[in-house]
Amino acid sequence: MSEEKRADARMEQIISAIKEKDKEALKSLFSKKALDKANDFEGDVDYLFKFLQGNIDTWERDGWASDEDIEYGKKSLMLRFAIKVNTDKEVYRLFVI
């Protein structure tokens, strides 16, 4: 699967978890390394769920990039992308690493 398709698939999973307000599903989409680097993932997700107003109507990827890393022989891929999210109340731009 291409990196672009991986970014799109991950976006779909993120949007689904946000729509369902499913913190555990959202958390499962990030690597242990990413979660360890986050200052307060749980609090940030709670804030996101409160901040995002309305029902999500549409979303689209608004740019993406990737980096590959090999640490202790283990290969990882970091995707960075922006998502434009349209709700019935507001338009948001989310940045995901």
Secondary structure, DSSP 8 states (H G I E B T S, - for coil): --HHHHHHHHHHHHHHHHHHT-HHHHHTTS-HHHHHH-S-HHHHHHHHHHHS-S-EEEEEEEEEEEEEEEETTEEEEEEEEEEEEEESS-EEEEEE-
